[in-house]
Each structure stands twice: as structure tokens, then as C-alpha cells.
Amino acid sequence: MEVLFEIYAIEIQMYTEQRNTKKLKKLYNQALAVKSAIPHPRILGIVRECGGKMHMHDELWSEAATDFFEAFKSYDEAGVARRVQCLKYLVLAYMLMESKVDPFDAQEAKPYKQDPEIIAMTNLVDAYQRNDIKDFEKILKSNRRTIMDDNFIRNYVEDLLRKIRTQVLLHLIQPYTRVRLPFISQKLNIPEKDVEQLLVSLILDGRVAGYIDQVNQLLEVGDRSAGMKKYTALDKWASQLDTIHTTVLNKLQ
């Protein structure tokens, strides 16, 4: 059975690299269902790490965090250096799930909090929880080797930036009934067109009540129905155009 688990681990690694999510999920569940063998912690760490990446792909941040923590513990038990990388991924998952819990509160993780490879990530968490965009972006730029050079982490940096910008934006507009888009742009450190896109998505999601006055470059806060009707209609119109475009292309082929 231990040999079977090792075979599972090798195939799971292969499907992770190939990004074959369907086969990966099947093998991952089969591997965790094996109860009659006690796999080597290094092998179990591989399975759990790949499982965490699989959950991240599906935006199941909480499940990913659980797997990354289990992978870290297994690698730590086996004395494998990969444990530090899994701790980074754990921190990443915690930020994406917007958890206020410090992953380093766990007894197993505490000794690594001051690890040079980890410090940049803990500083990133601190800036994230303070909604300090400028500090957050500064940490990303000044710690390229430990953060941005990791392809897996880099894939989720935009998600993190969107989340922190969303939090800052929601806090920023709270006291106002009217807010100028250039003002928001300055505070979020992004172009005005990106501010508008972010606001439209938040209005459609029901997280911002209001609408955008594009002529005067203003966000009018408070009229939820007007904003929702406008952007829902635009969204529907865009979908209809996409359908027409696809139909025409199919007829031409």
C-alpha cells in the first residue's frame, strides 16, 4: 500500500504540472482515501501540497490553507526544505480567504516566523491587514526573489491586489455621497479606468450602492437600484453581443 501511495504522489505531481485538474482531483481523493498504509511524511507532503495548489486553482482558499498546513507539517517531520515554501503558500491562502488569524500562531509554524524566506511574507500580511496599498506594493517590489520569483505566488498577486484595493475603496467611500474617481485613483495608486472597472464589479455584486457619472467622473453613492439597473443592462447587452458574434463566426465557418 505504501508503494501505491508513492505512485499516487508521482502521478499527482505530474498532473499538477500538466494542470490536468480533472485527473488530479480524482487521484488526490483516492490517495487521501488510503487508510491501510502510513506513507513517508515527504510523500504525504507532496500529495498535500499538490492538493493545496488544486484548491487554489478552484479558489477554495480555506481548503487550500488546510492542505498547505498539512504539507508543511509533513515536510517538517521529514526534514525537507520544501516546508518553508509551503508556509509561504499557507500565508498566501490566509490572505486570499481574508482571515484575521495569524498562521504563525500554530505551534509548528512559530519557529519559522523569523526565517529570512518568511519575513517578507509576514510583512506582506501586516500591510494587507492594515489595508496599506503603498506598503504592500513596496514589499512586493523589494522582495522579488522571495515572493515574485515564485511562479505560483505570482499567479495570485493580482487577486491579492484586487482584494486590498477593494477593502481600501469600500472604507474610502463610506463617509461620502459623492466621490471623484481621480481621488480614488490617487488613493488606490491605479489608473482611473481601473477604478471604474473595480467600481462596476462591486456595484454588480451589490457591495457598493450607487452609480458612476462618467461625464463628471463621479461615483454617486446611495442609489443602489439605479446603479444595478444600469450595469446589469450593460452586462446583459455585452453577453448578447458575444452570443451574436459567436453565431456569426459559426455560420462563416
Accessible surface in RSA format (square Angstrom, percent):
REM  Atomic radii and reference values for relative SASA: ProtOr
REM  Chains: A
REM  Algorithm: Lee & Richards
REM  Probe-radius: 1.40
REM  Slices: 20
REM RES _ NUM      All-atoms   Total-Side   Main-Chain    Non-polar    All polar
REM                ABS   REL    ABS   REL    ABS   REL    ABS   REL    ABS   REL
RES MET A   1   127.66  66.1  86.57  57.3  41.09  97.8  85.11  72.4  42.55  56.4
RES GLU A   2    79.10  45.4  76.68  58.0   2.43   5.8  20.87  40.4  58.24  47.5
RES VAL A   3   107.86  71.0 107.54  97.4   0.32   0.8 107.71  93.6   0.15   0.4
RES LEU A   4    67.00  37.3  64.46  46.1   2.53   6.4  65.52  46.0   1.47   4.0
RES PHE A   5     4.75   2.4   4.75   2.9   0.00   0.0   4.75   2.9   0.00   0.0
RES GLU A   6    68.24  39.2  67.93  51.4   0.31   0.7   7.40  14.3  60.84  49.7
RES ILE A   7    83.44  47.5  83.20  62.0   0.24   0.6  83.44  60.1   0.00   0.0
RES TYR A   8    33.01  15.4  33.01  18.8   0.00   0.0   9.36   7.0  23.65  29.2
RES ALA A   9     1.57   1.4   1.57   2.4   0.00   0.0   1.57   2.2   0.00   0.0
RES ILE A  10   116.34  66.2 115.00  85.7   1.34   3.2 115.01  82.8   1.33   3.6
RES GLU A  11    60.38  34.7  60.19  45.5   0.19   0.4  10.74  20.8  49.64  40.5
RES ILE A  12     0.00   0.0   0.00   0.0   0.00   0.0   0.00   0.0   0.00   0.0
RES GLN A  13    79.17  44.3  77.90  56.9   1.27   3.0  17.06  36.3  62.11  47.1
RES MET A  14    83.10  43.0  75.71  50.1   7.40  17.6  47.54  40.4  35.56  47.1
RES TYR A  15    30.67  14.3  30.67  17.5   0.00   0.0   5.86   4.4  24.81  30.6
RES THR A  16    24.74  17.6  16.42  16.6   8.32  19.8  17.15  23.0   7.58  11.5
RES GLU A  17   145.16  83.3 118.93  90.0  26.24  62.5  46.39  89.7  98.77  80.6
RES GLN A  18   109.59  61.3  78.75  57.6  30.84  73.4  39.08  83.2  70.51  53.5
RES ARG A  19   188.63  79.2 165.19  84.2  23.44  55.8  59.66  81.5 128.98  78.2
RES ASN A  20    47.61  32.8  40.59  39.2   7.01  16.9  13.10  31.5  34.51  33.4
RES THR A  21    33.66  23.9  30.15  30.6   3.51   8.4  20.70  27.8  12.96  19.6
RES LYS A  22   178.30  87.0 166.25 102.0  12.05  28.7 114.34 102.9  63.96  68.1
RES LYS A  23   105.46  51.4 103.74  63.7   1.72   4.1  56.57  50.9  48.89  52.1
RES LEU A  24     7.88   4.4   7.88   5.6   0.00   0.0   7.88   5.5   0.00   0.0
RES LYS A  25    81.77  39.9  81.77  50.2   0.00   0.0  41.03  36.9  40.74  43.4
RES LYS A  26   137.05  66.9 128.97  79.1   8.07  19.2  78.55  70.7  58.50  62.3
RES LEU A  27    19.27  10.7  19.27  13.8   0.00   0.0  19.27  13.5   0.00   0.0
RES TYR A  28    13.56   6.3  13.56   7.7   0.00   0.0   7.28   5.5   6.29   7.7
RES ASN A  29    91.45  63.1  84.49  81.6   6.96  16.8  27.52  66.2  63.93  61.8
RES GLN A  30    68.43  38.3  62.06  45.4   6.37  15.2  26.82  57.1  41.61  31.6
RES ALA A  31     0.19   0.2   0.00   0.0   0.19   0.4   0.00   0.0   0.19   0.5
RES LEU A  32    49.63  27.6  39.62  28.3  10.01  25.2  42.39  29.8   7.24  19.5
RES ALA A  33    66.35  61.0  45.82  70.7  20.53  46.7  51.52  72.6  14.83  39.3
RES VAL A  34    27.31  18.0  10.60   9.6  16.71  40.3  16.37  14.2  10.94  29.7
RES LYS A  35   173.42  84.6 139.95  85.9  33.47  79.7  98.33  88.5  75.08  80.0
RES SER A  36    84.76  71.6  44.00  58.7  40.76  93.9  53.54 114.0  31.22  43.7
RES ALA A  37    18.02  16.6   3.92   6.1  14.10  32.1  11.16  15.7   6.86  18.2
RES ILE A  38   161.00  91.6 145.89 108.7  15.11  36.4 146.76 105.7  14.23  38.6
RES PRO A  39    22.71  16.6  15.92  14.5   6.79  24.7  15.96  13.2   6.75  42.0
RES HIS A  40    88.66  48.5  83.06  57.7   5.60  14.3  58.24  60.0  30.41  35.4
RES PRO A  41    28.05  20.4  26.48  24.1   1.57   5.7  28.05  23.2   0.00   0.0
RES ARG A  42   105.77  44.4 105.77  53.9   0.00   0.0  27.78  38.0  77.99  47.3
RES ILE A  43    11.54   6.6  11.54   8.6   0.00   0.0  11.54   8.3   0.00   0.0
RES LEU A  44    53.46  29.8  53.46  38.2   0.00   0.0  53.46  37.5   0.00   0.0
RES GLY A  45     0.00   0.0   0.00   N/A   0.00   0.0   0.00   0.0   0.00   0.0
RES ILE A  46    19.69  11.2  19.16  14.3   0.53   1.3  19.69  14.2   0.00   0.0
RES VAL A  47     0.00   0.0   0.00   0.0   0.00   0.0   0.00   0.0   0.00   0.0
RES ARG A  48    51.74  21.7  51.74  26.4   0.00   0.0   0.00   0.0  51.74  31.4
RES GLU A  49    10.20   5.9  10.20   7.7   0.00   0.0   3.82   7.4   6.38   5.2
RES CYS A  50     9.36   7.1   9.36  10.4   0.00   0.0   0.00   0.0   9.36  10.1
RES GLY A  51     0.00   0.0   0.00   N/A   0.00   0.0   0.00   0.0   0.00   0.0
RES GLY A  52     0.00   0.0   0.00   N/A   0.00   0.0   0.00   0.0   0.00   0.0
RES LYS A  53    44.63  21.8  40.27  24.7   4.36  10.4  12.04  10.8  32.59  34.7
RES MET A  54     8.45   4.4   5.36   3.5   3.08   7.3   8.27   7.0   0.17   0.2
RES HIS A  55    25.87  14.1  25.87  18.0   0.00   0.0  19.21  19.8   6.66   7.7
RES MET A  56     0.48   0.2   0.00   0.0   0.48   1.1   0.00   0.0   0.48   0.6
RES HIS A  57   117.60  64.3  98.09  68.2  19.51  49.9  71.64  73.8  45.96  53.5
RES ASP A  58    47.85  33.5  25.01  24.9  22.84  54.0  17.13  40.3  30.73  30.6
RES GLU A  59   111.28  63.9  98.01  74.1  13.27  31.6  20.75  40.1  90.53  73.9
RES LEU A  60    77.14  43.0  74.44  53.3   2.70   6.8  77.14  54.2   0.00   0.0
RES TRP A  61    34.87  14.0  31.95  15.5   2.92   6.9  21.19  11.3  13.68  22.2
RES SER A  62    59.97  50.7  56.73  75.7   3.24   7.5  25.81  55.0  34.16  47.9
RES GLU A  63    80.06  46.0  75.44  57.1   4.62  11.0  36.79  71.2  43.27  35.3
RES ALA A  64     0.00   0.0   0.00   0.0   0.00   0.0   0.00   0.0   0.00   0.0
RES ALA A  65     7.27   6.7   6.19   9.6   1.08   2.5   7.12  10.0   0.15   0.4
RES THR A  66    77.64  55.2  71.12  72.1   6.52  15.5  52.41  70.4  25.23  38.1
RES ASP A  67     2.30   1.6   2.30   2.3   0.00   0.0   0.80   1.9   1.50   1.5
RES PHE A  68     0.00   0.0   0.00   0.0   0.00   0.0   0.00   0.0   0.00   0.0
RES PHE A  69    42.71  21.4  42.71  26.5   0.00   0.0  42.71  25.9   0.00   0.0
RES GLU A  70    50.85  29.2  50.60  38.3   0.26   0.6   5.01   9.7  45.84  37.4
RES ALA A  71     0.00   0.0   0.00   0.0   0.00   0.0   0.00   0.0   0.00   0.0
RES PHE A  72     0.00   0.0   0.00   0.0   0.00   0.0   0.00   0.0   0.00   0.0
RES LYS A  73    65.29  31.9  59.01  36.2   6.28  15.0  25.79  23.2  39.50  42.1
RES SER A  74     9.97   8.4   8.08  10.8   1.89   4.3   1.82   3.9   8.15  11.4
RES TYR A  75     6.60   3.1   6.60   3.8   0.00   0.0   2.57   1.9   4.03   5.0
RES ASP A  76    43.87  30.7  32.79  32.6  11.08  26.2   1.56   3.7  42.31  42.2
RES GLU A  77   137.99  79.2 101.70  76.9  36.29  86.4  44.61  86.3  93.38  76.2
RES ALA A  78    32.95  30.3   0.46   0.7  32.49  73.9   7.60  10.7  25.35  67.1
RES GLY A  79    53.10  65.5   0.00   N/A  53.10  65.5  23.61  64.8  29.49  66.0
RES VAL A  80    36.99  24.3  33.32  30.2   3.67   8.8  36.99  32.1   0.00   0.0
RES ALA A  81    83.70  77.0  68.61 105.9  15.09  34.3  72.49 102.1  11.21  29.7
RES ARG A  82    88.16  37.0  80.86  41.2   7.30  17.4  35.38  48.4  52.77  32.0
RES ARG A  83    59.87  25.1  59.87  30.5   0.00   0.0   0.00   0.0  59.87  36.3
RES VAL A  84    23.02  15.1  23.02  20.8   0.00   0.0  23.02  20.0   0.00   0.0
RES GLN A  85    35.27  19.7  34.87  25.5   0.40   1.0   5.25  11.2  30.02  22.8
RES CYS A  86     0.00   0.0   0.00   0.0   0.00   0.0   0.00   0.0   0.00   0.0
RES LEU A  87     0.00   0.0   0.00   0.0   0.00   0.0   0.00   0.0   0.00   0.0
RES LYS A  88     4.74   2.3   4.74   2.9   0.00   0.0   0.00   0.0   4.74   5.1
RES TYR A  89     5.07   2.4   5.07   2.9   0.00   0.0   0.00   0.0   5.07   6.2
RES LEU A  90     3.45   1.9   3.45   2.5   0.00   0.0   3.45   2.4   0.00   0.0
RES VAL A  91     0.01   0.0   0.01   0.0   0.00   0.0   0.01   0.0   0.00   0.0
RES LEU A  92     0.10   0.1   0.10   0.1   0.00   0.0   0.10   0.1   0.00   0.0
RES ALA A  93     0.00   0.0   0.00   0.0   0.00   0.0   0.00   0.0   0.00   0.0
RES TYR A  94    48.10  22.5  48.01  27.3   0.09   0.2   8.53   6.4  39.56  48.8
RES MET A  95     3.05   1.6   1.11   0.7   1.94   4.6   3.05   2.6   0.00   0.0
RES LEU A  96     0.70   0.4   0.00   0.0   0.70   1.8   0.00   0.0   0.70   1.9
RES MET A  97    68.88  35.7  43.35  28.7  25.53  60.8  47.87  40.7  21.01  27.8
RES GLU A  98    74.17  42.6  56.05  42.4  18.12  43.1  23.82  46.1  50.35  41.1
RES SER A  99    22.87  19.3   7.98  10.7  14.88  34.3  11.16  23.8  11.70  16.4
RES LYS A 100   161.21  78.6 135.45  83.1  25.76  61.3 102.14  91.9  59.07  62.9
RES VAL A 101    87.79  57.8  81.94  74.2   5.86  14.1  86.63  75.3   1.17   3.2
RES ASP A 102    44.85  31.4  40.70  40.5   4.15   9.8  22.76  53.6  22.09  22.0
RES PRO A 103     8.35   6.1   2.97   2.7   5.38  19.6   6.87   5.7   1.48   9.2
RES PHE A 104     5.70   2.9   2.99   1.9   2.70   7.0   3.12   1.9   2.58   7.4
RES ASP A 105    89.96  63.0  75.41  75.1  14.55  34.4  25.56  60.1  64.40  64.2
RES ALA A 106    31.88  29.3  18.74  28.9  13.14  29.9  29.89  42.1   1.99   5.3
RES GLN A 107   154.06  86.1 143.25 104.7  10.81  25.7  46.56  99.1 107.50  81.5
RES GLU A 108    73.67  42.3  64.29  48.6   9.37  22.3  35.59  68.8  38.08  31.1
RES ALA A 109     0.01   0.0   0.01   0.0   0.00   0.0   0.01   0.0   0.00   0.0
RES LYS A 110   122.70  59.9 111.40  68.4  11.29  26.9  56.66  51.0  66.04  70.3
RES PRO A 111   105.49  76.9  65.22  59.5  40.27 146.4  78.99  65.2  26.50 164.7
RES TYR A 112    35.37  16.5  34.86  19.8   0.51   1.3  22.91  17.2  12.46  15.4
RES LYS A 113    76.19  37.2  75.60  46.4   0.59   1.4  39.68  35.7  36.51  38.9
RES GLN A 114   131.92  73.8 120.14  87.8  11.77  28.0  62.05 132.1  69.87  53.0
RES ASP A 115    37.66  26.4  30.10  30.0   7.56  17.9   8.47  19.9  29.19  29.1
RES PRO A 116   109.12  79.5  95.90  87.4  13.22  48.1  98.70  81.5  10.42  64.7
RES GLU A 117    48.91  28.1  48.91  37.0   0.00   0.0  28.38  54.9  20.52  16.8
RES ILE A 118     0.00   0.0   0.00   0.0   0.00   0.0   0.00   0.0   0.00   0.0
RES ILE A 119    65.44  37.2  65.44  48.7   0.00   0.0  65.44  47.1   0.00   0.0
RES ALA A 120     4.55   4.2   2.27   3.5   2.28   5.2   3.70   5.2   0.85   2.3
RES MET A 121     0.20   0.1   0.20   0.1   0.00   0.0   0.20   0.2   0.00   0.0
RES THR A 122    25.22  17.9  19.01  19.3   6.21  14.8  13.55  18.2  11.67  17.6
RES ASN A 123    68.07  46.9  66.34  64.1   1.73   4.2   7.89  19.0  60.18  58.2
RES LEU A 124     0.66   0.4   0.66   0.5   0.00   0.0   0.66   0.5   0.00   0.0
RES VAL A 125    21.50  14.1  21.50  19.5   0.00   0.0  21.50  18.7   0.00   0.0
RES ASP A 126    71.58  50.1  68.97  68.7   2.61   6.2  18.89  44.5  52.69  52.5
RES ALA A 127     0.00   0.0   0.00   0.0   0.00   0.0   0.00   0.0   0.00   0.0
RES TYR A 128    18.57   8.7  15.86   9.0   2.71   7.0  15.56  11.7   3.01   3.7
RES GLN A 129    69.63  38.9  50.42  36.8  19.22  45.8  16.04  34.1  53.59  40.6
RES ARG A 130   120.60  50.6  91.91  46.9  28.70  68.3  68.36  93.4  52.25  31.7
RES ASN A 131    57.62  39.7  46.19  44.6  11.44  27.5   8.43  20.3  49.20  47.6
RES ASP A 132    47.95  33.6  41.93  41.7   6.03  14.3  12.42  29.2  35.53  35.4
RES ILE A 133     7.30   4.2   3.54   2.6   3.76   9.1   3.54   2.5   3.76  10.2
RES LYS A 134   141.63  69.1 134.57  82.6   7.06  16.8  80.51  72.5  61.12  65.1
RES ASP A 135    42.17  29.5  38.45  38.3   3.71   8.8  11.61  27.3  30.55  30.5
RES PHE A 136     0.00   0.0   0.00   0.0   0.00   0.0   0.00   0.0   0.00   0.0
RES GLU A 137    23.69  13.6  23.39  17.7   0.30   0.7  12.44  24.1  11.25   9.2
RES LYS A 138   142.00  69.3 136.62  83.8   5.38  12.8  83.78  75.4  58.23  62.0
RES ILE A 139    17.94  10.2  17.84  13.3   0.09   0.2  17.94  12.9   0.00   0.0
RES LEU A 140    11.24   6.3  10.82   7.7   0.42   1.1  11.24   7.9   0.00   0.0
RES LYS A 141   153.86  75.1 136.27  83.6  17.59  41.9  85.57  77.0  68.29  72.7
RES SER A 142    83.52  70.6  45.02  60.1  38.50  88.7  47.96 102.1  35.56  49.8
RES ASN A 143    42.18  29.1  36.65  35.4   5.53  13.3   5.53  13.3  36.65  35.4
RES ARG A 144   129.17  54.2 126.41  64.4   2.76   6.6  49.71  67.9  79.46  48.2
RES ARG A 145   164.99  69.3 151.06  77.0  13.93  33.2  75.23 102.8  89.76  54.4
RES THR A 146    12.02   8.5  11.02  11.2   1.00   2.4  11.27  15.1   0.75   1.1
RES ILE A 147     0.14   0.1   0.14   0.1   0.00   0.0   0.14   0.1   0.00   0.0
RES MET A 148    28.14  14.6  27.96  18.5   0.18   0.4  27.96  23.8   0.18   0.2
RES ASP A 149    85.00  59.5  61.16  60.9  23.84  56.4  21.70  51.1  63.30  63.1
RES ASP A 150    21.96  15.4  13.70  13.6   8.26  19.5  14.49  34.1   7.47   7.4
RES ASN A 151    97.52  67.2  92.72  89.6   4.79  11.5  28.19  67.8  69.33  67.0
RES PHE A 152    28.25  14.1  24.00  14.9   4.25  11.1  26.20  15.9   2.05   5.9
RES ILE A 153     0.84   0.5   0.84   0.6   0.00   0.0   0.84   0.6   0.00   0.0
RES ARG A 154   101.40  42.6  93.13  47.5   8.27  19.7  29.79  40.7  71.61  43.4
RES ASN A 155    89.16  61.5  62.96  60.8  26.21  63.1  19.33  46.5  69.83  67.5
RES TYR A 156    24.10  11.2  24.10  13.7   0.00   0.0  12.84   9.6  11.26  13.9
RES VAL A 157     7.27   4.8   7.27   6.6   0.00   0.0   7.27   6.3   0.00   0.0
RES GLU A 158   117.72  67.6 115.39  87.3   2.33   5.6  64.61 125.0  53.11  43.4
RES ASP A 159    50.65  35.5  47.89  47.7   2.75   6.5   4.61  10.8  46.04  45.9
RES LEU A 160     0.72   0.4   0.72   0.5   0.00   0.0   0.72   0.5   0.00   0.0
RES LEU A 161    13.94   7.8  13.94  10.0   0.00   0.0  13.94   9.8   0.00   0.0
RES ARG A 162   111.03  46.6 109.45  55.8   1.58   3.8  45.61  62.3  65.42  39.7
RES LYS A 163    47.37  23.1  45.24  27.8   2.13   5.1  21.14  19.0  26.23  27.9
RES ILE A 164     0.44   0.2   0.18   0.1   0.26   0.6   0.44   0.3   0.00   0.0
RES ARG A 165    37.21  15.6  37.21  19.0   0.00   0.0   2.89   4.0  34.32  20.8
RES THR A 166     7.43   5.3   7.43   7.5   0.00   0.0   3.24   4.3   4.19   6.3
RES GLN A 167    53.65  30.0  50.72  37.1   2.93   7.0  13.78  29.3  39.87  30.2
RES VAL A 168    22.31  14.7  20.83  18.9   1.47   3.5  22.04  19.2   0.26   0.7
RES LEU A 169     0.00   0.0   0.00   0.0   0.00   0.0   0.00   0.0   0.00   0.0
RES LEU A 170    42.53  23.7  35.83  25.6   6.70  16.8  36.09  25.3   6.44  17.3
RES HIS A 171   133.91  73.2 124.84  86.8   9.07  23.2  84.15  86.7  49.76  57.9
RES LEU A 172    28.31  15.8  24.27  17.4   4.04  10.2  26.95  18.9   1.36   3.7
RES ILE A 173    10.35   5.9  10.03   7.5   0.32   0.8  10.03   7.2   0.32   0.9
RES GLN A 174   140.90  78.8 111.55  81.5  29.35  69.9  38.85  82.7 102.06  77.4
RES PRO A 175   105.39  76.8  61.70  56.2  43.69 158.8  75.76  62.6  29.63 184.1
RES TYR A 176   101.64  47.5  93.73  53.3   7.91  20.6  57.69  43.4  43.95  54.2
RES THR A 177   103.56  73.7  99.47 100.8   4.09   9.7  72.32  97.1  31.24  47.2
RES ARG A 178   148.13  62.2 133.27  67.9  14.86  35.4  34.51  47.2 113.62  68.9
RES VAL A 179     6.34   4.2   2.67   2.4   3.67   8.8   6.34   5.5   0.00   0.0
RES ARG A 180   127.12  53.4 123.91  63.2   3.21   7.6  51.34  70.2  75.78  45.9
RES LEU A 181     0.25   0.1   0.25   0.2   0.00   0.0   0.25   0.2   0.00   0.0
RES PRO A 182    43.25  31.5  36.86  33.6   6.39  23.2  37.79  31.2   5.46  33.9
RES PHE A 183    71.15  35.6  65.78  40.7   5.37  14.0  69.82  42.3   1.33   3.8
RES ILE A 184     0.00   0.0   0.00   0.0   0.00   0.0   0.00   0.0   0.00   0.0
RES SER A 185    16.52  14.0  15.17  20.2   1.35   3.1   1.51   3.2  15.01  21.0
RES GLN A 186   132.56  74.1 117.35  85.8  15.20  36.2  43.55  92.7  89.01  67.5
RES LYS A 187    99.62  48.6  87.35  53.6  12.27  29.2  31.84  28.7  67.78  72.2
RES LEU A 188     0.00   0.0   0.00   0.0   0.00   0.0   0.00   0.0   0.00   0.0
RES ASN A 189    81.05  55.9  62.44  60.3  18.61  44.8   4.91  11.8  76.14  73.6
RES ILE A 190    17.04   9.7   9.52   7.1   7.53  18.1  14.32  10.3   2.73   7.4
RES PRO A 191    74.53  54.3  63.19  57.6  11.34  41.2  73.81  60.9   0.72   4.5
RES GLU A 192    68.27  39.2  63.28  47.9   4.99  11.9  20.17  39.0  48.10  39.3
RES LYS A 193   136.35  66.5 127.20  78.0   9.16  21.8 101.05  91.0  35.30  37.6
RES ASP A 194    43.55  30.5  40.25  40.1   3.30   7.8  12.28  28.9  31.27  31.2
RES VAL A 195     0.00   0.0   0.00   0.0   0.00   0.0   0.00   0.0   0.00   0.0
RES GLU A 196    36.69  21.1  36.69  27.8   0.00   0.0   9.51  18.4  27.18  22.2
RES GLN A 197   121.17  67.8 111.79  81.7   9.38  22.3  43.00  91.5  78.17  59.3
RES LEU A 198     7.63   4.2   7.03   5.0   0.60   1.5   7.31   5.1   0.32   0.9
RES LEU A 199     0.00   0.0   0.00   0.0   0.00   0.0   0.00   0.0   0.00   0.0
RES VAL A 200    37.14  24.4  37.14  33.6   0.00   0.0  37.14  32.3   0.00   0.0
RES SER A 201    27.04  22.9  24.04  32.1   3.00   6.9  26.78  57.0   0.26   0.4
RES LEU A 202     4.68   2.6   4.68   3.4   0.00   0.0   4.68   3.3   0.00   0.0
RES ILE A 203     0.39   0.2   0.35   0.3   0.04   0.1   0.35   0.3   0.04   0.1
RES LEU A 204    56.37  31.4  39.29  28.1  17.08  42.9  39.29  27.6  17.08  46.0
RES ASP A 205   101.64  71.2  69.12  68.8  32.52  76.9  18.02  42.4  83.62  83.4
RES GLY A 206    28.25  34.8   0.00   N/A  28.25  34.8  13.16  36.1  15.09  33.8
RES ARG A 207   119.84  50.3  92.82  47.3  27.01  64.3  37.96  51.9  81.87  49.6
RES VAL A 208     4.39   2.9   0.53   0.5   3.86   9.3   3.92   3.4   0.47   1.3
RES ALA A 209    24.16  22.2  18.60  28.7   5.56  12.7  18.63  26.2   5.53  14.6
RES GLY A 210     0.08   0.1   0.00   N/A   0.08   0.1   0.00   0.0   0.08   0.2
RES TYR A 211    73.22  34.2  73.22  41.7   0.00   0.0  35.46  26.6  37.76  46.5
RES ILE A 212     1.43   0.8   0.02   0.0   1.41   3.4   0.02   0.0   1.41   3.8
RES ASP A 213    32.94  23.1  27.88  27.7   5.06  12.0  10.41  24.5  22.53  22.5
RES GLN A 214    98.35  55.0  85.65  62.6  12.71  30.3  21.20  45.1  77.16  58.5
RES VAL A 215   139.23  91.6 108.55  98.3  30.68  73.9 116.56 101.3  22.67  61.5
RES ASN A 216    81.61  56.3  72.97  70.5   8.64  20.8  15.03  36.2  66.58  64.4
RES GLN A 217    48.23  27.0  48.23  35.2   0.00   0.0  28.40  60.4  19.83  15.0
RES LEU A 218    23.86  13.3  23.86  17.1   0.00   0.0  23.86  16.8   0.00   0.0
RES LEU A 219     0.00   0.0   0.00   0.0   0.00   0.0   0.00   0.0   0.00   0.0
RES GLU A 220    27.40  15.7  27.27  20.6   0.13   0.3   6.53  12.6  20.87  17.0
RES VAL A 221    39.83  26.2  25.83  23.4  13.99  33.7  25.83  22.4  13.99  38.0
RES GLY A 222    54.11  66.7   0.00   N/A  54.11  66.7  29.57  81.2  24.53  54.9
RES ASP A 223    67.22  47.1  58.51  58.2   8.71  20.6  25.32  59.6  41.90  41.8
RES ARG A 224   117.29  49.2 114.41  58.3   2.89   6.9  51.21  70.0  66.08  40.0
RES SER A 225    63.28  53.5  55.14  73.6   8.15  18.8  38.18  81.3  25.11  35.2
RES ALA A 226    37.41  34.4  25.69  39.7  11.72  26.7  33.29  46.9   4.12  10.9
RES GLY A 227     0.00   0.0   0.00   N/A   0.00   0.0   0.00   0.0   0.00   0.0
RES MET A 228    60.78  31.5  60.56  40.1   0.22   0.5  60.71  51.6   0.07   0.1
RES LYS A 229   152.33  74.3 142.31  87.3  10.02  23.9  94.88  85.4  57.44  61.2
RES LYS A 230    75.88  37.0  65.57  40.2  10.31  24.5  59.43  53.5  16.44  17.5
RES TYR A 231     8.75   4.1   7.53   4.3   1.22   3.2   7.17   5.4   1.59   2.0
RES THR A 232    68.69  48.9  68.03  69.0   0.66   1.6  63.05  84.7   5.64   8.5
RES ALA A 233    58.94  54.2  48.40  74.7  10.53  24.0  54.89  77.3   4.04  10.7
RES LEU A 234    83.89  46.7  81.13  58.0   2.76   6.9  81.86  57.5   2.03   5.5
RES ASP A 235    79.14  55.4  73.93  73.6   5.21  12.3   7.16  16.8  71.99  71.8
RES LYS A 236   131.85  64.3 125.51  77.0   6.34  15.1  74.22  66.8  57.63  61.4
RES TRP A 237   147.15  59.0 146.06  70.7   1.08   2.5 125.66  67.0  21.49  34.9
RES ALA A 238    53.27  49.0  46.14  71.2   7.13  16.2  48.10  67.7   5.17  13.7
RES SER A 239    64.63  54.6  56.68  75.6   7.95  18.3  36.53  77.8  28.10  39.4
RES GLN A 240    90.68  50.7  87.77  64.1   2.91   6.9  34.56  73.6  56.13  42.6
RES LEU A 241    84.78  47.2  81.32  58.2   3.46   8.7  81.59  57.3   3.20   8.6
RES ASP A 242    91.78  64.3  86.71  86.3   5.07  12.0  20.47  48.2  71.31  71.1
RES THR A 243    86.34  61.4  81.88  83.0   4.46  10.6  61.70  82.9  24.64  37.2
RES ILE A 244   103.10  58.7 101.31  75.5   1.78   4.3 103.10  74.2   0.00   0.0
RES HIS A 245   106.84  58.4 102.09  71.0   4.75  12.1  75.02  77.3  31.82  37.0
RES THR A 246    66.19  47.1  65.82  66.7   0.36   0.9  50.76  68.2  15.43  23.3
RES THR A 247    59.61  42.4  57.37  58.2   2.23   5.3  42.57  57.2  17.03  25.8
RES VAL A 248    74.76  49.2  74.16  67.1   0.61   1.5  74.76  65.0   0.00   0.0
RES LEU A 249    81.00  45.1  80.88  57.9   0.12   0.3  80.88  56.8   0.12   0.3
RES ASN A 250    91.56  63.1  76.46  73.9  15.10  36.4  24.02  57.8  67.55  65.3
RES LYS A 251   168.03  82.0 134.74  82.7  33.30  79.3  89.07  80.2  78.96  84.1
RES LEU A 252   139.44  77.7 106.55  76.2  32.88  82.7 108.72  76.4  30.72  82.7
RES GLN A 253   174.00  97.3 110.88  81.0  63.13 150.3  73.50 156.5 100.50  76.2
END  Absolute sums over single chains surface
CHAIN  1 A    14298.6      12439.1       1859.5       7738.7       6559.9
END  Absolute sums over all chains
TOTAL         14298.6      12439.1       1859.5       7738.7       6559.9
